[in-house]
Amino acid sequence: MKDKGNYDLKIINEIEVGALSTTANIDILLNDTLRITPTVTQNNVTNGKYTYSWYIFSDAFGPKIELSDKKDLKVAINAPLGGYTLMYVVKDINTNITSTVQTHLNIISRFGSGIVVLEEKAQGGDISHIGLDGQIYRNLYTTGNQGNYIPKPIGELVGFYHKRGEQIQKPYNLFISAPERSTIQLDAENYQQAGLFSAMLAIPPAAPVHLSAIQGYWSGNSIFAAVNGKIHFGTQDVAVPLFEGSLIGDYEVAPFIITATSAGRQNTPAITTNFICYDQKNRRFLWFSGFATGQLNTYATDMSSPGAFNPNNVGKTCVYACYSNEYAYYNWLMKDDAGKMYFYQIYPISTQKAAAAYAEIPASAGMNNAAIFAGSTELPHIYYVSGNNIMLYDYKSNTAKLVYTPSAGEQITDLKFSVSRVAEFNTFYRIIRTTGKIYIATYNGTEGKVQEFDVSATGDLGSPVKKYGGFGKITSMFYKEKR
């Protein structure tokens, strides 16, 4: 039928708002001011009257957070760290016509990446953060903790990468660990004290609760921690990692945790291990698999092909362990009762064929009194401090050489590689990978310094490419990278 209605039709003057950003994401530091000046036009209107609304809502489905009712946004961002959708709504007062545009916003911490420095001063310990842009942020612990210092002895920094934390922009768990007292946790985004590490243990041991090592697994949600000589296991597939209990067995582990991977890149026997550690009490290697019972296991005997050594009867004390330059082999340095040093390499299977390599390290390497080590995953090298020199041990050739001597009066206090802790397919799912830079901390009696070196293809260090000073005595460093 013919429509005989009489209509008073008006042209809708649509509002057009320009893009809020030239990139897919806006990254803004916590507490920094976000400034956006959008273009707003309306068809056939030159002096329109509008209302404006800026707000964000979290990727984690949090409530809407109002930011501004002005045309241009200029506001300090102090919402929780994480990802957000930023919304901008313009409404014509006369017609109630609206236009809405949006973009993605990441609220990040200025302390998301860099070198965390634990330093000792006359009053006690403090934290500094060296940004990867060279900016130094000092006195962060005392500033964030009502002027209190970390008690002496200061201890060391222990941490790991929390995969689930990527979703909330907090991928690190960071702790200060000293044997004489219970380990404390730091908020890795502002270095305020966040409580005791023991709160992450479903069944904590008697105090003091001392965390000496912590590590995730390359896939799944397993995490492991060496606590008072026992291995605690749990899950990181939650917002706050939780350790459910300790592995059963008669053992006292060395403060080193290796989580293994075959990751489909190499033909390994079916009986693989997820986790390898060393029992200082009984002087032997132990392994654990998520498919086994909740206890650490000794290695099965296969005398037809025993491997380079007997993992069940090493008879030495472990002084260091690290990942190697081959993703399926793991390095251990041992000392016997006479003070001689040895190199052991383990393959992630549960038979005696796991014993991949063994060597007695020459006395000329000067490793027997070393206490500071750093292993490379790019080259077959382990760096260590002998006397006051940095030496390089090549475990393929079983030789050592001098690579660095500090200036007169400078004592080396720590040694750390830049490290990536994000396990991915294209990196063989290795849980820790060094990335070509090494940091050396020194102390001259009044000032602590950090020097950055680029590691050459031969492992040599050359001259420092960056220098940072003005610290107390640096007892420990921890390398953080933003995902």
Salt bridges, closest charged atoms under 4 A:
ASP27 OD2 - LYS482 NZ 3.53
ASP32 OD1 - ARG110 NH2 3.07
ASP59 OD2 - HIS104 NE2 2.73
GLU66 OE2 - LYS64 NZ 3.29
ASP72 OD1 - LYS71 NZ 2.88
ASP126 OD2 - LYS121 NZ 3.90
GLU166 OE2 - ARG483 NE 3.43
ASP237 OD1 - ARG164 NH1 3.67
ASP250 OD1 - LYS281 NZ 2.55
ASP279 OD2 - ARG284 NE 3.03
ASP302 OD2 - LYS353 NZ 3.36
GLU326 OE2 - LYS396 NZ 2.81
ASP337 OD1 - ARG283 NH2 2.81
ASP394 OD2 - HIS381 NE2 3.50
GLU410 OE2 - LYS449 NZ 3.14
ASP414 OD2 - LYS416 NZ 3.00
GLU424 OE2 - ARG483 NH2 2.76
GLU452 OE2 - LYS437 NZ 2.89
ASP454 OD1 - LYS437 NZ 2.53
ASP460 OD1 - LYS401 NZ 3.23
